[in-house]
């Protein structure tokens, strides 16, 4: 053991330069790895809005046969601060928050959210560099997603979509059950959108250096209003 200024170090786990710790080896890194496995659930009978915020963990939303909304946070990572996992209902809104003020690295953390087979009024998700995925069977009137560099992928049934990102990509596959509205804003992310049961698309696109391709060929179905803008990303509509 080495003692410097009252701090004790193992010889093999640190590098000392001029009395300062400058690094540690892989063994020390493994010792700091934390394992997470938490499940929280709430009855969904009075819930019509779900809000999800995750600052460091990918979010996957899928449907289940349960009457409850369940959030499962799991995986391993090195995190130098405490993790705050909040799951609470406020009136008709369920708020799921997963955040830390520290740094997370060398991890494989996931947040799986399962929801009942019902149509919610709003599903809202916010992330920083993490991805948001909504799987087939999830249903909401309004989907709102904000990220900095995270991607959005959705196969959910939605009527209105708002996605805003700096560098994240958007991959949308929507089976329309009525007229829909889609608004996507990205600086450098690509946008790929596939629409089923859509006959007419009222399309507004803006891209400075990216390519815009509208390959939608259906002639029967509902109407879609699309407003998609990106500075350097490509836009593909099918």
Backbone bond lengths (Angstrom), bond angles and torsions (degrees), N, CA, C in turn:
res aa  C-N    CA-C-N  psi(-1)  N-CA   C-N-CA  omega(-1)  CA-C   N-CA-C  phi
1 X - - - 1.465 - - 1.520 109.80 -
2 X 1.333 116.59 150.29 1.456 122.24 176.82 1.509 108.01 -121.76
3 X 1.332 117.15 132.41 1.458 121.17 178.55 1.528 108.20 -114.81
4 X 1.356 116.69 121.85 1.460 121.99 179.49 1.512 108.41 -133.51
5 X 1.325 115.55 122.51 1.460 121.45 179.57 1.535 112.27 50.04
6 X 1.325 114.76 40.46 1.453 119.93 177.02 1.513 114.74 83.34
7 X 1.367 117.99 -4.22 1.455 120.77 179.37 1.524 109.11 -102.05
8 X 1.329 116.06 139.10 1.454 121.40 -176.75 1.527 109.05 -105.89
9 X 1.335 116.10 130.67 1.456 121.79 179.98 1.518 109.54 -126.88
10 X 1.315 115.31 151.06 1.453 120.68 170.34 1.514 108.50 -85.50
11 X 1.325 118.01 138.29 1.455 122.08 -176.09 1.516 111.95 -56.45
12 X 1.331 116.07 -38.47 1.451 120.41 -170.79 1.526 113.90 -89.23
13 X 1.322 116.99 -0.43 1.458 117.47 -173.52 1.513 113.81 -114.13
14 X 1.332 119.16 -5.58 1.452 120.39 -176.98 1.516 110.55 -138.66
15 X 1.332 113.56 161.73 1.459 120.99 170.88 1.519 107.76 -115.98
16 X 1.333 116.87 128.70 1.456 121.80 -177.98 1.523 108.99 -111.20
17 X 1.358 116.12 122.90 1.462 121.46 176.35 1.518 107.90 -127.50
18 X 1.365 115.79 118.83 1.467 121.13 -178.50 1.528 111.91 51.74
19 X 1.327 114.44 41.29 1.461 119.59 175.92 1.510 114.46 78.42
20 X 1.373 118.43 7.54 1.452 121.25 -179.14 1.522 110.55 -115.34
21 X 1.334 116.51 142.33 1.452 120.80 175.11 1.527 108.32 -77.74
22 X 1.347 117.05 125.61 1.458 120.32 -177.50 1.518 113.18 -115.24
23 X 1.306 119.15 -7.84 1.457 119.46 -179.86 1.504 111.54 -179.93
24 X 1.320 115.37 177.77 1.447 120.31 176.52 1.519 107.95 -148.49
25 X 1.318 115.42 158.93 1.458 117.94 -176.90 1.524 111.45 -89.84
26 X 1.327 115.53 -176.56 1.459 121.22 -174.85 1.523 112.34 -63.88
27 X 1.326 117.26 -33.79 1.473 119.71 -179.80 1.516 110.37 -62.11
28 X 1.335 115.56 -42.72 1.463 119.50 178.62 1.522 110.57 -64.37
29 X 1.352 116.14 -36.54 1.448 121.35 179.83 1.529 110.86 -63.42
30 X 1.338 116.23 -43.40 1.456 121.02 178.88 1.526 110.64 -62.14
31 X 1.345 116.53 -39.29 1.457 120.32 -179.77 1.516 111.35 -61.41
32 X 1.348 117.76 -29.07 1.458 121.04 -176.42 1.526 113.05 -89.09
33 X 1.316 117.93 -6.93 1.461 121.18 -179.46 1.530 110.90 -66.70
34 X 1.327 114.98 130.31 1.457 120.72 179.51 1.533 110.25 -108.06
35 X 1.319 115.87 146.00 1.453 121.97 175.72 1.525 109.16 -107.39
36 X 1.337 115.58 133.08 1.459 121.37 -178.33 1.525 109.52 -121.05
37 X 1.311 116.47 139.03 1.460 122.11 176.93 1.529 108.16 -160.57
38 X 1.333 115.57 89.37 1.466 120.95 -177.13 1.527 109.56 -128.75
39 X 1.327 115.75 137.73 1.460 121.75 177.67 1.527 108.88 -125.72
40 X 1.339 115.33 131.35 1.460 120.56 175.86 1.521 108.38 -131.49
41 X 1.344 116.39 144.01 1.464 120.27 -174.91 1.524 110.41 -140.77
42 X 1.332 114.89 155.73 1.461 121.31 -179.98 1.529 108.53 -148.71
43 X 1.353 116.49 136.58 1.455 120.04 175.56 1.528 109.61 -62.64
44 X 1.323 115.99 139.78 1.461 120.99 -169.89 1.524 114.01 -103.98
45 X 1.305 118.70 5.40 1.469 120.76 -172.50 1.524 112.46 -60.34
46 X 1.343 118.08 -32.97 1.464 121.33 -178.32 1.529 112.89 -107.77
47 X 1.326 117.58 10.30 1.464 121.67 -177.05 1.525 110.11 -99.95
48 X 1.340 117.05 125.66 1.469 120.12 174.72 1.531 112.67 -124.23
49 X 1.346 116.56 0.07 1.464 120.58 177.42 1.525 108.99 -137.10
50 X 1.328 116.46 133.22 1.459 122.04 176.56 1.520 108.88 -121.48
51 X 1.320 116.66 127.12 1.461 122.61 178.42 1.525 108.80 -118.83
52 X 1.326 116.31 124.51 1.465 122.05 -178.14 1.518 109.43 -121.76
53 X 1.325 116.01 129.97 1.470 121.35 175.48 1.519 108.14 -129.45
54 X 1.315 116.39 121.80 1.459 121.53 178.52 1.517 109.24 -134.63
55 X 1.322 117.35 120.21 1.464 120.69 -176.08 1.516 113.02 -91.99
56 X 1.345 118.57 -15.79 1.466 118.54 -172.96 1.524 113.63 -145.81
57 X 1.301 118.18 10.55 1.466 120.88 -170.81 1.526 109.63 -140.23
58 X 1.348 117.54 130.69 1.463 121.61 177.60 1.526 110.39 -61.34
59 X 1.335 115.25 145.68 1.460 121.65 -177.32 1.525 109.67 -116.40
60 X 1.327 116.13 130.25 1.459 122.51 178.24 1.528 108.65 -125.68
61 X 1.338 116.40 119.27 1.461 121.15 -177.49 1.525 108.58 -111.25
62 X 1.335 116.36 127.31 1.461 121.53 179.97 1.525 109.48 -139.62
63 X 1.324 116.42 170.92 1.457 121.16 -177.02 1.526 109.73 -102.08
64 X 1.335 116.01 152.25 1.465 121.41 178.56 1.524 109.36 -137.69
65 X 1.323 116.07 175.02 1.462 121.28 178.06 1.527 112.16 -89.44
66 X 1.315 116.80 0.38 1.454 121.30 -178.96 1.529 110.95 -79.15
67 X 1.328 116.24 158.63 1.467 121.57 174.66 1.523 111.21 -89.00
68 X 1.335 116.39 1.31 1.458 121.41 -177.40 1.526 112.09 -109.11
69 X 1.326 114.54 155.24 1.460 120.90 166.19 1.524 106.67 -92.04
70 X 1.320 115.96 129.82 1.462 120.60 -177.96 1.522 109.44 -125.14
71 X 1.330 116.67 137.35 1.461 122.56 176.39 1.523 108.94 -120.82
72 X 1.327 115.84 124.83 1.461 121.89 -178.51 1.525 108.14 -118.38
73 X 1.324 116.57 113.02 1.461 123.63 178.22 1.529 107.77 -104.15
74 X 1.341 116.18 122.19 1.458 118.00 -174.84 1.532 111.24 -154.16
75 X 1.346 114.59 165.14 1.453 121.57 177.79 1.515 111.72 124.83
76 X 1.330 115.71 -172.39 1.462 122.16 -179.79 1.525 109.99 -127.65
77 X 1.331 115.46 147.52 1.462 120.22 178.00 1.518 109.27 -169.87
78 X 1.313 115.69 164.72 1.459 122.52 170.64 1.518 107.40 -99.90
79 X 1.310 117.92 116.56 1.460 123.59 -179.88 1.522 107.87 -128.35
80 X 1.336 116.55 124.96 1.464 119.69 -174.21 1.526 113.53 -89.92
81 X 1.326 117.81 5.01 1.469 122.27 174.23 1.517 109.30 -136.38
82 X 1.321 115.81 174.59 1.456 119.83 179.85 1.529 111.36 -73.84
83 X 1.306 115.51 151.72 1.462 122.55 177.07 1.523 109.18 -98.63
84 X 1.325 116.09 134.65 1.454 121.68 179.10 1.529 108.92 -109.98
85 X 1.324 116.64 109.49 1.456 123.05 -179.02 1.523 108.22 -113.70
86 X 1.341 115.82 104.54 1.465 122.03 -175.16 1.525 109.61 -110.95
87 X 1.318 115.89 135.55 1.462 122.24 -178.78 1.520 106.19 -143.19
88 X 1.336 116.72 102.34 1.457 117.95 -175.43 1.529 110.96 -148.58
89 X 1.323 115.02 150.02 1.460 122.00 177.45 1.517 109.28 -102.14
90 X 1.330 116.14 131.45 1.461 123.17 175.93 1.520 107.42 -124.45
91 X 1.321 116.36 106.57 1.457 122.16 -173.31 1.531 108.78 56.74
92 X 1.328 118.49 -117.39 1.463 120.80 -177.89 1.528 112.62 -100.16
93 X 1.332 117.08 11.29 1.462 121.60 -178.07 1.522 110.74 -111.45
94 X 1.328 116.32 133.78 1.458 122.13 174.15 1.522 108.10 -104.30
95 X 1.331 116.23 124.13 1.462 122.20 -177.07 1.524 109.15 -110.80
96 X 1.329 115.63 123.11 1.462 122.34 178.04 1.524 107.40 -118.61
97 X 1.330 116.31 117.26 1.464 120.88 -177.89 1.518 109.91 -125.75
98 X 1.336 115.54 131.36 1.457 121.55 177.63 1.521 107.23 -134.74
99 X 1.324 116.51 108.52 1.449 119.50 -174.81 1.522 111.71 -150.79
100 X 1.330 114.78 161.73 1.454 122.57 173.85 1.519 107.91 -147.38
101 X 1.316 116.58 147.57 1.463 120.52 177.36 1.521 111.10 -88.36
102 X 1.331 116.73 -3.60 1.457 121.43 -177.69 1.517 112.27 -96.59
103 X 1.335 114.67 -162.23 1.458 122.75 -179.67 1.514 109.99 -106.76
104 X 1.322 115.95 137.10 1.457 121.96 178.68 1.526 108.57 -119.42
105 X 1.351 117.17 127.66 1.450 119.70 178.72 1.522 110.32 -152.09
106 X 1.356 114.19 167.80 1.470 121.68 -176.72 1.518 111.72 51.66
107 X 1.340 116.29 43.10 1.456 119.09 -175.08 1.513 113.88 -122.85
108 X 1.336 115.49 169.43 1.468 123.53 175.14 1.520 109.17 -137.60
109 X 1.307 116.65 44.20 1.456 122.20 -173.50 1.528 111.55 -74.26
110 X 1.337 115.56 144.71 1.455 122.30 179.45 1.527 110.00 -137.26
111 X 1.326 114.88 148.67 1.465 121.19 170.62 1.523 107.37 -124.96
112 X 1.334 115.76 105.92 1.463 121.91 178.34 1.521 108.96 -97.66
113 X 1.321 116.41 123.89 1.462 122.27 178.52 1.521 108.17 -116.09
114 X 1.325 116.93 123.78 1.456 120.95 176.42 1.526 109.24 -111.97
115 X 1.327 115.78 139.15 1.460 121.50 -176.15 1.525 109.05 -127.24
116 X 1.329 118.44 156.84 1.472 121.57 178.32 1.531 111.49 -69.87
117 X 1.322 114.84 168.41 1.459 120.96 176.47 1.521 108.96 -81.18
118 X 1.308 116.26 83.87 1.457 123.45 177.54 1.522 107.96 -152.24
119 X 1.305 116.72 163.13 1.462 121.13 178.02 1.522 109.07 -97.41
120 X 1.319 116.12 117.30 1.457 121.66 177.72 1.532 109.65 -85.09
121 X 1.310 116.27 154.33 1.460 119.37 175.34 1.522 110.95 -70.54
122 X 1.347 115.74 -43.22 1.467 120.38 -177.73 1.523 109.79 -142.54
123 X 1.329 116.30 134.37 1.455 122.07 163.26 1.523 106.47 -121.16
124 X 1.320 115.78 120.95 1.459 121.55 -176.42 1.522 109.03 -123.17
125 X 1.337 116.21 134.41 1.463 120.96 179.81 1.515 109.79 -135.96
126 X 1.341 115.50 140.10 1.462 121.25 179.46 1.519 108.91 -135.81
127 X 1.334 116.32 132.34 1.449 120.50 178.96 1.519 109.36 -144.21
128 X 1.334 115.84 174.42 1.464 120.45 177.51 1.530 109.03 -106.39
129 X 1.309 117.32 -78.89 1.462 119.94 179.79 1.522 111.69 -111.56
130 X 1.300 117.30 17.45 1.464 121.55 -177.07 1.522 111.39 -106.24
131 X 1.329 116.54 155.90 1.459 122.95 -175.27 1.523 111.31 -91.67
132 X 1.338 115.02 151.13 1.456 122.60 177.43 1.520 108.40 -120.67
133 X 1.345 117.11 126.00 1.467 121.79 179.22 1.517 109.56 -126.76
134 X 1.332 116.79 128.45 1.464 122.38 172.89 1.521 107.85 -116.76
135 X 1.323 116.10 123.44 1.453 121.38 -173.18 1.526 112.34 -92.38
136 X 1.322 114.74 167.46 1.456 121.97 179.57 1.528 110.10 -58.69
137 X 1.316 116.24 137.41 1.456 121.64 -179.17 1.514 112.81 106.39
138 X 1.332 117.05 -27.14 1.466 121.02 175.26 1.530 107.83 -70.79
139 X 1.339 116.77 136.92 1.462 120.74 -175.25 1.524 110.48 -135.28
140 X 1.341 116.20 131.25 1.462 120.87 177.65 1.528 109.79 -152.40
141 X 1.322 116.07 146.17 1.466 119.91 175.20 1.524 111.02 -67.30
142 X 1.334 115.47 -40.27 1.465 119.57 -175.06 1.521 109.52 -135.06
143 X 1.329 116.20 126.07 1.459 122.68 176.73 1.517 108.65 -114.28
144 X 1.341 116.13 122.94 1.461 121.24 179.84 1.525 108.51 -126.08
145 X 1.339 116.94 121.96 1.460 122.29 -178.12 1.524 109.20 -131.76
146 X 1.323 116.17 130.49 1.464 122.63 176.44 1.522 108.73 -126.95
147 X 1.339 116.81 127.47 1.456 121.30 176.04 1.524 109.26 -138.68
148 X 1.344 116.31 165.60 1.455 120.79 172.06 1.525 110.49 -94.11
149 X 1.336 116.02 -53.77 1.462 119.22 178.62 1.526 112.15 -133.35
150 X 1.307 116.86 8.78 1.450 120.54 179.88 1.526 112.22 -84.10
151 X 1.324 116.26 154.58 1.463 122.45 179.74 1.525 110.82 -93.21
152 X 1.326 115.03 156.39 1.462 122.26 172.35 1.517 108.46 -119.28
153 X 1.326 116.25 129.14 1.459 121.56 171.62 1.515 108.02 -131.46
154 X 1.330 116.61 125.53 1.460 119.04 -178.74 1.513 111.83 -137.97
155 X 1.341 114.70 135.15 1.453 124.05 169.96 1.526 109.52 -119.06
156 X 1.325 115.84 18.18 1.456 121.74 -176.33 1.526 110.84 -76.63
157 X 1.330 115.30 162.54 1.460 121.49 172.17 1.520 107.69 -86.78
158 X 1.335 116.28 114.09 1.462 120.89 -176.39 1.517 109.12 -136.46
159 X 1.337 115.78 153.40 1.462 121.24 177.28 1.517 111.95 -105.82
160 X 1.331 116.05 -35.90 1.465 121.12 177.34 1.521 108.73 -132.89
161 X 1.337 115.94 133.04 1.458 121.73 -179.04 1.522 109.51 -126.83
162 X 1.334 116.23 132.88 1.457 122.53 172.01 1.521 107.98 -130.11
163 X 1.345 116.49 117.62 1.457 121.69 -179.43 1.517 108.82 -128.92
164 X 1.329 115.67 123.97 1.457 121.55 179.87 1.522 109.20 -127.51
165 X 1.350 116.58 129.73 1.455 121.24 -179.15 1.517 110.03 -151.53
166 X 1.333 116.44 163.88 1.462 120.89 175.49 1.523 109.94 -91.95
167 X 1.341 116.46 -54.37 1.460 119.24 -177.18 1.525 112.97 -130.66
168 X 1.308 117.74 10.34 1.460 120.02 -179.45 1.522 112.26 -82.87
169 X 1.322 115.90 155.27 1.464 122.49 177.07 1.525 110.16 -93.86
170 X 1.325 115.43 153.84 1.464 121.38 175.74 1.516 109.10 -121.17
171 X 1.336 116.28 126.35 1.461 121.94 176.10 1.522 106.97 -124.84
172 X 1.337 115.87 107.12 1.451 121.41 -174.13 1.523 110.51 -113.63
173 X 1.315 115.76 134.69 1.468 122.05 171.74 1.524 106.44 -133.49
174 X 1.337 116.34 110.72 1.454 120.50 -171.71 1.522 110.03 -123.37
175 X 1.335 115.90 125.28 1.453 122.46 172.07 1.526 107.59 -98.16
176 X 1.308 116.20 102.54 1.461 120.81 -171.69 1.516 112.18 -72.52
177 X 1.327 115.56 140.27 1.463 122.44 173.05 1.525 110.47 -116.46
178 X 1.344 116.11 -0.45 1.454 123.51 176.86 1.536 106.51 -166.79
179 X 1.330 117.70 -178.17 1.463 120.58 174.13 1.526 109.29 -61.38
180 X 1.329 116.84 141.98 1.469 120.23 -175.58 1.529 110.82 -127.41
181 X 1.329 114.81 159.47 1.459 122.94 176.35 1.526 108.46 -128.85
182 X 1.335 116.57 131.46 1.463 121.79 -179.50 1.524 109.14 -130.66
183 X 1.324 115.40 126.49 1.461 121.64 177.55 1.521 108.27 -127.08
184 X 1.340 116.71 117.19 1.465 122.17 -179.11 1.519 108.89 -126.34
185 X 1.335 116.23 129.20 1.460 121.91 178.46 1.515 109.28 -129.95
186 X 1.351 116.47 122.10 1.458 121.92 -178.95 1.523 109.20 -144.29
187 X 1.336 116.70 148.79 1.462 120.09 177.97 1.527 110.73 -86.78
188 X 1.332 116.74 -51.31 1.465 119.02 -177.76 1.522 113.17 -128.99
189 X 1.303 118.01 9.75 1.463 120.28 -178.54 1.517 112.30 -88.47
190 X 1.332 115.82 153.59 1.468 122.37 175.14 1.522 110.19 -86.46
191 X 1.326 115.92 151.36 1.462 121.63 178.95 1.527 108.79 -126.03
192 X 1.328 115.60 123.31 1.462 121.66 175.79 1.520 107.74 -124.78
193 X 1.340 116.20 122.60 1.460 120.08 -176.28 1.522 110.39 -131.90
194 X 1.331 115.51 127.45 1.460 121.99 177.07 1.521 108.39 -119.08
195 X 1.340 116.21 129.41 1.455 121.18 -176.41 1.522 110.36 -121.97
196 X 1.332 115.47 127.08 1.457 122.30 174.15 1.524 109.07 -108.57
197 X 1.315 116.91 147.59 1.476 123.68 -177.59 1.523 111.90 64.87
198 X 1.313 116.62 26.88 1.460 122.58 176.33 1.521 108.67 -114.99
199 X 1.344 115.99 122.52 1.455 119.91 179.79 1.509 113.29 -94.77
200 X 1.331 116.82 -41.59 1.464 120.93 -177.53 1.523 110.15 -124.94
201 X 1.322 115.80 134.19 1.458 121.66 177.35 1.520 109.27 -116.55
202 X 1.322 115.55 120.16 1.463 121.61 171.58 1.519 106.51 -91.02
203 X 1.324 116.92 99.69 1.463 122.43 -166.22 1.521 112.59 -107.64
204 X 1.335 114.54 128.65 1.460 121.89 172.27 1.521 107.63 -126.17
205 X 1.330 117.33 115.48 1.466 121.39 -178.63 1.518 110.28 -127.49
206 X 1.333 114.67 148.08 1.462 121.17 176.40 1.524 108.18 -139.80
207 X 1.338 115.80 123.31 1.456 121.33 177.17 1.525 108.30 -149.52
208 X 1.334 116.90 128.17 1.462 120.37 -176.55 1.527 111.06 -80.27
209 X 1.337 116.89 -51.88 1.462 119.40 -177.27 1.522 113.19 -118.09
210 X 1.320 117.79 -2.10 1.456 120.47 -179.53 1.521 112.48 -90.17
211 X 1.313 115.99 168.86 1.460 122.74 -179.74 1.524 109.80 -97.93
212 X 1.334 116.65 138.60 1.453 122.55 178.34 1.524 108.78 -114.39
213 X 1.352 116.07 122.30 1.460 121.17 179.53 1.523 109.87 -129.82
214 X 1.322 116.43 120.32 1.463 121.64 176.33 1.523 108.08 -107.22
215 X 1.328 116.83 104.91 1.461 122.38 -176.99 1.522 112.00 -111.91
216 X 1.329 116.44 17.32 1.461 119.93 -179.39 1.528 109.57 -70.75
217 X 1.357 117.22 130.63 1.457 121.16 -173.67 1.522 113.95 -123.55
218 X 1.319 118.71 -6.91 1.463 119.31 -179.69 1.524 110.31 -65.32
219 X 1.324 116.21 143.89 1.468 120.56 -179.93 1.526 112.56 -115.85
220 X 1.333 116.58 -7.47 1.460 120.38 -179.90 1.524 109.83 -122.85
221 X 1.317 114.73 147.67 1.459 119.05 177.66 1.517 112.05 131.45
222 X 1.292 115.16 -160.93 1.460 121.62 -177.31 1.526 110.55 -83.10
223 X 1.336 114.95 175.80 1.458 121.43 178.45 1.527 110.49 -98.66
224 X 1.325 115.82 149.35 1.466 121.45 177.08 1.514 109.60 -130.27
225 X 1.326 115.60 129.20 1.460 121.71 172.75 1.517 108.51 -102.15
226 X 1.336 117.00 115.26 1.463 121.95 -175.91 1.524 110.55 -116.93
227 X 1.318 115.56 128.14 1.463 122.01 173.33 1.519 106.62 -126.26
228 X 1.329 116.53 104.60 1.462 121.72 -174.64 1.511 109.38 -125.80
229 X 1.343 116.29 126.18 1.461 120.25 -179.65 1.519 110.13 -133.95
230 X 1.336 115.59 139.35 1.446 122.33 174.98 1.524 107.92 -153.23
231 X 1.311 117.41 150.95 1.471 120.40 -178.95 1.524 111.02 -85.25
232 X 1.335 116.08 -50.85 1.472 118.47 -176.50 1.513 113.26 -123.84
233 X 1.313 118.58 5.34 1.456 120.63 -178.90 1.522 112.28 -92.31
234 X 1.326 116.07 160.28 1.459 122.66 176.75 1.522 110.45 -88.12
235 X 1.341 115.93 150.86 1.453 122.82 178.31 1.527 108.40 -124.03
236 X 1.337 115.71 125.23 1.454 120.44 -179.99 1.525 108.97 -130.30
237 X 1.339 116.72 123.78 1.452 122.50 -179.13 1.524 108.73 -115.87
238 X 1.329 116.17 131.09 1.464 120.70 176.78 1.527 110.10 -129.34
